[in-house]
Amino acid sequence: MTTLINLAGEQKSQAVTDWAARAGWVVGLLLFVALLYWLMREGWKWRGTLQGDLPELPAAPERQSEPLLTMTGRYHGSTTAGQWLDRIVAQGLGTRSRAELTLTEQGVNVVRPGARDFFIPASALRGARLDKGIAGKVLTEGGLLVITWQHGERTIDSGFRSDAADGHPAWVEAISTMNSTTEGAR
């Protein structure tokens, strides 16, 4: 009986939280996260510096022929051809965005609201394929249209995802056909 009385008389509440220590941990964590973001930003800028030899992106010709194909969707980025994790960030190619693609006899015009537009001349096209990933984006098999093109001394893979993915095969066929006719002309 005395044991029950002693248990009933013991203090039942927890110790008061040490708010100064908790605030110190929160501030320390926030500073650590800010440091990580700053380091990632510096790494992105450094990658752009290393790719500084990439020439200026071509602009679309003022007079374009009739569109062969059009597509709206997302631009997921560009990499060095054959190296799907080697992202290219120079000249704005690392910026993901919405995109409107138009294929004409002159090449592929890529219009990106909020990012720098660019043009891939027909003579620079090296092919197209369906793939499942490009730096930082992995989709289901065949969910990504990858256009391979030559820019300066570099061969580049650029990844696009259409709002209607069933149109991807038509793009692969059209670019492959265009590529074979321009290779014959070279």
Rosetta silent file (secondary structure, phi, psi, omega in degrees, C-alpha in Angstrom):
SEQUENCE: MTTLINLAGEQKSQAVTDWAARAGWVVGLLLFVALLYWLMREGWKWRGTLQGDLPELPAAPERQSEPLLTMTGRYHGSTTAGQWLDRIVAQGLGTRSRAELTLTEQGVNVVRPGARDFFIPASALRGARLDKGIAGKVLTEGGLLVITWQHGERTIDSGFRSDAADGHPAWVEAISTMNSTTEGAR
SCORE:     score description
SCORE:     0.000 S_00000001
   1 L     0.000  -41.502  177.967    0.000    0.000    0.000 S_00000001
   2 H   -63.510  -30.163  177.940    2.810    2.437    0.763 S_00000001
   3 H   -65.658  -39.988  178.448    4.254    1.702   -2.684 S_00000001
   4 H   -66.911  -37.039  178.769    1.024    2.863   -4.306 S_00000001
   5 H   -68.147  -39.894  178.040    1.007    6.023   -2.250 S_00000001
   6 H   -65.006  -39.763  178.336    4.634    6.747   -3.207 S_00000001
   7 H   -65.024  -38.477 -179.998    3.851    6.226   -6.901 S_00000001
   8 H   -69.016  -26.549 -177.056    0.884    8.561   -6.690 S_00000001
   9 H   -87.285   -9.121 -178.404    2.998   11.248   -5.073 S_00000001
  10 L   -72.546  156.371  178.986    5.737   11.248   -7.787 S_00000001
  11 L   -70.337  133.249 -175.078    6.005   14.024  -10.345 S_00000001
  12 L  -108.519  -15.344 -176.879    4.165   13.065  -13.542 S_00000001
  13 L   -89.189  154.185  178.364    4.906   15.883  -15.986 S_00000001
  14 L   -75.730  162.073  176.597    7.885   16.038  -18.324 S_00000001
  15 L   -66.738  150.045  179.925   10.638   18.551  -17.908 S_00000001
  16 L   -66.951  137.898 -178.805   10.029   21.887  -19.661 S_00000001
  17 L   -62.989  139.148  176.620   11.526   22.039  -23.161 S_00000001
  18 L   -84.859   93.371 -174.266   14.806   23.917  -23.449 S_00000001
  19 H   -65.223  -31.987 -179.941   13.729   26.434  -26.112 S_00000001
  20 H   -65.281  -44.079  178.903   17.173   28.001  -26.508 S_00000001
  21 H   -65.675  -42.021 -179.955   18.758   24.658  -27.423 S_00000001
  22 H   -64.071  -43.407  178.222   15.905   23.805  -29.805 S_00000001
  23 H   -62.945  -38.550  177.512   16.145   27.204  -31.540 S_00000001
  24 H   -61.842  -41.870  178.305   19.909   26.725  -31.887 S_00000001
  25 H   -65.584  -40.457 -179.902   19.392   23.354  -33.612 S_00000001
  26 H   -65.503  -45.369  178.457   16.787   24.819  -35.990 S_00000001
  27 H   -62.643  -42.984  178.149   19.031   27.756  -36.934 S_00000001
  28 H   -60.846  -41.684  178.815   21.976   25.381  -37.413 S_00000001
  29 H   -65.901  -42.377  177.870   19.906   23.144  -39.677 S_00000001
  30 H   -62.606  -40.971  176.998   18.697   26.102  -41.745 S_00000001
  31 H   -63.965  -38.789  178.711   22.277   27.326  -42.184 S_00000001
  32 H   -64.301  -43.816  178.439   23.345   23.832  -43.271 S_00000001
  33 H   -64.454  -41.465  177.829   20.556   23.654  -45.881 S_00000001
  34 H   -62.169  -40.229  177.345   21.467   27.142  -47.146 S_00000001
  35 H   -62.441  -42.486  179.059   25.101   26.030  -47.476 S_00000001
  36 H   -62.018  -44.599  178.508   24.053   22.980  -49.506 S_00000001
  37 H   -63.612  -39.290  178.543   21.975   25.112  -51.887 S_00000001
  38 H   -64.349  -42.134  178.823   24.837   27.572  -52.294 S_00000001
  39 H   -64.647  -39.537  177.373   27.264   24.720  -53.099 S_00000001
  40 H   -63.907  -40.566  179.056   24.838   23.287  -55.686 S_00000001
  41 H   -64.360  -42.688  177.996   24.516   26.709  -57.311 S_00000001
  42 H   -64.353  -37.516  177.177   28.289   27.127  -57.449 S_00000001
  43 H   -64.566  -39.840  177.241   28.613   23.650  -58.988 S_00000001
  44 H   -62.776  -44.636  179.355   26.061   24.580  -61.659 S_00000001
  45 H   -65.212  -38.518 -179.782   27.978   27.784  -62.453 S_00000001
  46 H   -65.632  -41.081  177.945   31.283   25.861  -62.548 S_00000001
  47 H   -61.009  -41.171  176.786   29.822   23.321  -65.007 S_00000001
  48 H   -63.014  -36.943  177.694   28.742   26.238  -67.225 S_00000001
  49 H   -66.130  -42.346  179.484   32.282   27.656  -67.053 S_00000001
  50 H   -64.465  -28.475  179.879   33.772   24.304  -68.081 S_00000001
  51 L   -97.759   21.811 -177.584   31.404   24.200  -71.062 S_00000001
  52 L   -64.255  -14.787  179.645   32.256   27.764  -72.073 S_00000001
  53 L   -78.977   -5.932  179.901   33.623   26.552  -75.428 S_00000001
  54 L   -70.013  123.625 -178.391   30.080   25.774  -76.613 S_00000001
  55 L   -66.321  166.564  176.766   29.228   28.257  -79.392 S_00000001
  56 L   -58.988  141.914 -179.231   26.173   30.501  -79.351 S_00000001
  57 L   -71.736  140.915  179.622   22.964   28.630  -80.194 S_00000001
  58 L   -68.887  147.299  175.953   21.610   29.202  -83.700 S_00000001
  59 L   -95.020  155.087  179.647   18.478   31.299  -84.101 S_00000001
  60 L   -66.990  143.682  176.601   15.580   30.214  -86.271 S_00000001
  61 L   -63.834  149.689 -177.918   15.599   31.570  -89.828 S_00000001
  62 L   -63.525  -40.217  179.088   13.261   34.477  -90.416 S_00000001
  63 L  -108.907  112.894  179.245   11.455   32.689  -93.244 S_00000001
  64 L  -107.484  149.161  178.086   10.607   29.105  -92.425 S_00000001
  65 L   -75.144  179.827 -178.547    9.052   26.566  -94.732 S_00000001
  66 L   -61.145  134.909  179.215    5.776   24.778  -94.037 S_00000001
  67 L   -64.577  133.924  175.491    5.814   22.795  -90.750 S_00000001
  68 L   -87.733  -40.656  178.291    6.133   19.024  -91.216 S_00000001
  69 E  -144.583  149.888  171.989    5.424   18.234  -87.534 S_00000001
  70 E  -132.936  155.298 -179.212    4.610   20.224  -84.406 S_00000001
  71 E  -155.334  139.788  169.956    4.675   19.228  -80.770 S_00000001
  72 E  -115.956  146.584 -178.890    4.042   20.848  -77.404 S_00000001
  73 E   173.336 -139.179 -178.491    5.470   19.405  -74.224 S_00000001
  74 E  -125.716  140.927  170.522    8.504   19.733  -71.981 S_00000001
  75 E   -95.489  122.026 -175.663   12.179   20.217  -72.682 S_00000001
  76 E  -100.461   -8.471  176.390   14.072   18.144  -70.096 S_00000001
  77 E   130.293  174.526  179.729   17.630   19.132  -70.938 S_00000001
  78 E  -128.019  148.170  178.294   20.627   18.316  -73.076 S_00000001
  79 E  -134.854  168.195  170.716   23.593   16.037  -72.508 S_00000001
  80 E   -65.546  134.069 -175.470   26.736   15.019  -74.318 S_00000001
  81 L   -55.516  132.104  178.269   25.613   12.416  -76.879 S_00000001
  82 L    83.452   -6.697  179.889   25.767    8.893  -75.536 S_00000001
  83 L  -124.494   84.011 -169.072   26.371   10.060  -71.951 S_00000001
  84 L   -66.210   -7.515  177.532   22.904   10.519  -70.526 S_00000001
  85 L  -106.206   -5.096 -178.462   24.162   11.884  -67.172 S_00000001
  86 L   -89.864   79.486 -175.766   26.605   14.508  -68.537 S_00000001
  87 E   -65.671  139.807  174.440   24.234   17.499  -68.505 S_00000001
  88 E  -101.242  122.983 -178.329   25.068   20.529  -70.629 S_00000001
  89 L  -111.891  -14.271 -178.737   24.202   23.786  -68.860 S_00000001
  90 H   -66.448  153.928  177.864   26.026   26.324  -71.066 S_00000001
  91 H    59.411   22.879  177.196   24.015   28.587  -73.391 S_00000001
  92 H    80.002    6.440 -178.805   20.833   27.908  -71.384 S_00000001
  93 L   -72.909  -11.683  179.489   20.592   24.250  -72.462 S_00000001
  94 L   -89.361   -4.087 -176.739   20.382   23.143  -68.821 S_00000001
  95 L   -86.623  115.974  175.171   17.132   25.012  -68.143 S_00000001
  96 L   -73.649  146.572 -178.467   14.058   22.787  -68.096 S_00000001
  97 E  -167.680  171.208  167.533   10.957   24.387  -69.507 S_00000001
  98 E   -67.130  155.621 -179.520    7.808   24.025  -71.519 S_00000001
  99 E  -148.839  148.005  172.004    8.608   23.718  -75.213 S_00000001
 100 E  -122.511  117.021 -179.679    6.992   23.999  -78.601 S_00000001
 101 E  -104.031  138.908  175.722    8.834   22.097  -81.334 S_00000001
 102 E  -132.708  122.270  177.275    8.323   22.665  -85.031 S_00000001
 103 E   -98.720  122.371  174.375   10.008   20.482  -87.630 S_00000001
 104 E  -124.683  178.352  177.343   10.485   22.055  -91.056 S_00000001
 105 L   -64.756  -20.725 -179.832   12.747   21.209  -93.989 S_00000001
 106 L   -84.345  -20.778 -179.946   15.228   23.692  -92.505 S_00000001
 107 E   147.658 -159.143 -177.892   15.418   21.975  -89.096 S_00000001
 108 E  -111.056  121.637  176.998   13.845   21.898  -85.644 S_00000001
 109 E   -98.647  123.182 -178.918   12.744   25.151  -84.026 S_00000001
 110 E  -111.490  110.323  178.848   12.529   24.909  -80.212 S_00000001
 111 E  -103.230  122.584 -177.514   10.511   27.723  -78.611 S_00000001
 112 L  -124.425  104.662  177.141   10.773   27.758  -74.807 S_00000001
 113 L   -62.007  128.915  179.177    8.686   30.295  -72.857 S_00000001
 114 L    85.375   -0.834  178.153   10.782   31.598  -69.972 S_00000001
 115 L  -143.029  170.504 -176.508   14.023   30.173  -71.391 S_00000001
 116 L   -73.003  126.922  175.889   16.256   30.766  -74.398 S_00000001
 117 L   -73.519  157.341  173.833   14.846   29.479  -77.713 S_00000001
 118 E  -150.641  166.113 -176.133   17.131   27.627  -80.109 S_00000001
 119 E  -129.695  135.182  176.363   17.149   26.156  -83.587 S_00000001
 120 E  -109.033  106.424 -179.413   18.667   22.873  -84.755 S_00000001
 121 E   -62.402  150.015 -179.869   19.522   23.179  -88.480 S_00000001
 122 H   -58.223  -34.670 -179.997   18.674   20.164  -90.653 S_00000001
 123 H   -69.008  -19.679 -179.750   22.364   19.811  -91.522 S_00000001
 124 H   -91.035  -14.430 -178.669   23.180   19.439  -87.793 S_00000001
 125 E   -66.409  133.131  178.916   20.622   16.685  -87.128 S_00000001
 126 E  -114.784  -10.004  177.974   22.260   13.312  -86.472 S_00000001
 127 E   148.430  178.582  177.612   19.156   11.302  -85.596 S_00000001
 128 E  -149.500  152.677  179.231   16.350   10.774  -83.118 S_00000001
 129 E  -153.684  164.984  171.973   15.280    7.928  -80.880 S_00000001
 130 E   -96.831  134.930 -177.592   12.878    7.017  -78.124 S_00000001
 131 E  -140.724  179.174 -179.282   14.551    6.598  -74.770 S_00000001
 132 L  -113.781   -5.453 -179.725   13.685    6.398  -71.107 S_00000001
 133 E  -164.563  157.569  172.791   15.961    8.971  -69.529 S_00000001
 134 E  -150.363  156.348 -172.304   18.220   11.984  -69.713 S_00000001
 135 L   -33.356  112.943  175.318   20.127   13.709  -66.891 S_00000001
 136 L    85.208    0.087 -179.401   17.753   14.164  -63.979 S_00000001
 137 E  -143.010  119.809  176.833   14.654   12.720  -65.685 S_00000001
 138 E  -123.757  129.944 -179.011   13.713    9.058  -66.040 S_00000001
 139 L  -123.624 -175.500  175.335   10.442    7.982  -67.631 S_00000001
 140 L   -68.807  160.878 -179.483    8.940    4.742  -68.865 S_00000001
 141 L   -53.716  126.950  179.547   10.617    3.033  -71.816 S_00000001
 142 L    78.854    8.816 -176.944   10.090    5.145  -74.938 S_00000001
 143 L   -84.765   -1.777 -175.890    8.614    8.062  -72.997 S_00000001
 144 E  -128.751  129.835  173.968   11.282   10.540  -74.071 S_00000001
 145 E   -89.665  119.684  179.711   12.069   11.831  -77.555 S_00000001
 146 E  -112.851  119.138  178.751   15.834   12.338  -77.806 S_00000001
 147 E  -102.599  124.403  178.872   17.130   14.374  -80.741 S_00000001
 148 E   -99.182  131.413 -177.404   20.855   14.007  -81.474 S_00000001
 149 E  -149.445  159.650 -178.714   22.517   16.967  -83.174 S_00000001
 150 E  -101.867  129.813  177.089   25.917   18.499  -83.819 S_00000001
 151 E  -135.594  107.843 -175.175   26.745   21.914  -82.381 S_00000001
 152 L    66.080 -128.960  179.031   30.267   23.127  -82.965 S_00000001
 153 L   -90.354    0.405 -172.620   32.634   20.340  -81.952 S_00000001
 154 E  -110.278  137.658  172.124   30.070   18.700  -79.665 S_00000001
 155 E   -98.421  128.270 -169.972   27.415   16.101  -80.402 S_00000001
 156 E  -121.254  141.038  169.202   24.400   16.739  -78.182 S_00000001
 157 E  -106.095  125.482  176.772   21.347   14.725  -77.118 S_00000001
 158 E  -115.920  130.798 -175.271   18.315   16.894  -76.271 S_00000001
 159 E  -104.452  132.387  179.853   15.352   15.302  -74.483 S_00000001
 160 E  -130.973  146.368  175.647   11.716   16.242  -75.039 S_00000001
 161 E  -126.167  116.048 -179.120    8.467   14.825  -73.666 S_00000001
 162 E   -75.626  152.696  173.535    5.352   15.525  -75.677 S_00000001
 163 L   -65.129  -27.254  176.379    1.998   16.222  -74.056 S_00000001
 164 L  -122.034   90.698 -172.054    0.761   13.400  -76.336 S_00000001
 165 H   -62.436  -14.851  179.043    3.558   10.793  -76.263 S_00000001
 166 H   -69.683   -9.283  177.398    1.967    8.787  -79.074 S_00000001
 167 H   -87.239   -9.636 -178.328    3.413   11.372  -81.491 S_00000001
 168 H   -57.092  -46.037 -178.456    7.043   10.537  -80.646 S_00000001
 169 H   -58.702  -34.608  178.281    7.461    7.766  -83.281 S_00000001
 170 H   -63.483  -37.544  178.018    6.446   10.168  -86.078 S_00000001
 171 H   -66.822  -42.805  179.385    9.213   12.539  -84.960 S_00000001
 172 H   -60.779  -44.993 -179.079   11.805    9.746  -84.923 S_00000001
 173 H   -65.017  -45.938 -177.714   10.797    8.661  -88.420 S_00000001
 174 H   -64.572  -42.934 -179.503   10.728   12.204  -89.839 S_00000001
 175 H   -70.115  -38.267  177.250   14.111   13.176  -88.381 S_00000001
 176 H   -63.330  -41.514  177.038   15.688    9.882  -89.466 S_00000001
 177 H   -64.038  -44.838  179.051   14.365   10.421  -92.997 S_00000001
 178 H   -62.860  -40.413 -179.606   15.598   14.017  -92.987 S_00000001
 179 H   -64.763  -40.705 -178.845   18.985   12.893  -91.644 S_00000001
 180 H   -69.372  -33.671  178.946   19.429   10.253  -94.369 S_00000001
 181 H   -74.117  -35.013  178.539   18.625   12.763  -97.137 S_00000001
 182 H   -74.912  -29.881  176.182   21.036   15.397  -95.740 S_00000001
 183 H   -67.074  -36.805  178.224   23.787   12.764  -95.340 S_00000001
 184 H   -66.731  -28.834 -179.565   23.375   11.885  -99.009 S_00000001
 185 H   -80.401  -19.701 -177.270   23.761   15.570  -99.914 S_00000001
 186 L   -76.238    0.000    0.000   26.983   15.970  -97.905 S_00000001
